[in-house]
Amino acid sequence: MTFQWNTNLEEKALDLKSKGITLREISIELGTTISSIKHKIRRLQQKQNLDRYKHTIEKKEQMARFIPKSVDLAILETHAGFGCMTEFYSEHGQVTSIELKEERVNEINSQNLPGVTTINGDCERLIFNHIVNKDKYDIIDIDPYGYPSRLFPHIFSLMTDGIMVITLPMIGVAQMNKLTIAHLKVFWGVDYRDKETYIDKVLQKLKDYGYMYKNKVDVLEVSKFDRIYRIVIKVKKTSLNEIVGLKVNR
């Protein structure tokens, strides 16, 4: 019989882990793989809003280096979570925060942050509403648990001159199966076995995605916080001739 997670098994896995039982022992007890146990426990702990997985302090320190000195910015959070960055962004302008989980939206709303609009829904679908409305943002923060791939390239249409920050997991954080391997190859041109060139290929792909919407992409910073990367890029609407270095004699 194929192993399937349920609420009772999830609670048992967390209980065993809290008692110091090893992942190997838990996998034997529950009848599944060590990899499955590791990823499930990480997801469950993240749902508990533990800061060791959010890296709030590091994210704020990073964005403080790049966010324009203005209080009139248009800011989009595609995965707001419990709002660990929302308060910071609310000090700099009008914030649109999209979050799939209703309880997280309620948590953000309970803070009564000025200038913050929360939207409960799937950003991969809702983002097209913003595109149709021709919305533009100065700051876009893409911070999913997992890969942000399905927001590209079209999210570049929401920016003409601003800062985009993208959170990306290290290879191996997401369970490495055939789907993940294919995902990395199709969206990012990455061979999962070649960890040395992983980020370089992602950065090039971001530039390619930007080009599709006539945006020049400059990498400002790549920071590694534990098991994630935070990539900060400058996005600016630019002539394609200029991007590719083509001089036209008129």
Sequence and secondary structure as in RCSB ss.txt:
>XXXX:A:sequence
MTFQWNTNLEEKALDLKSKGITLREISIELGTTISSIKHKIRRLQQKQNLDRYKHTIEKKEQMARFIPKSVDLAI
LETHAGFGCMTEFYSEHGQVTSIELKEERVNEINSQNLPGVTTINGDCERLIFNHIVNKDKYDIIDIDPYGYPSR
LFPHIFSLMTDGIMVITLPMIGVAQMNKLTIAHLKVFWGVDYRDKETYIDKVLQKLKDYGYMYKNKVDVLEVSKF
DRIYRIVIKVKKTSLNEIVGLKVNR
>XXXX:A:secstr
      HHHHHHHHHHHHTT  HHHHHHHHTS HHHHHHHHHHHHHHTT HHHH HHHHHHHHHTTS S S EEE
EESS TTTTTHHHHHTTEEEEEEES HHHHHHHHHT  TTEEEEES HHHHHHHHHHTT   SEEEE  SS  GG
GTTGGGGG SEEEEEEEEE TTTS  SHHHHHHHHHHH   TT GGGHHHHHHHHHHHHHHHTTEEEEEEEEEEE
TTEEEEEEEEEE  HHHHHT     
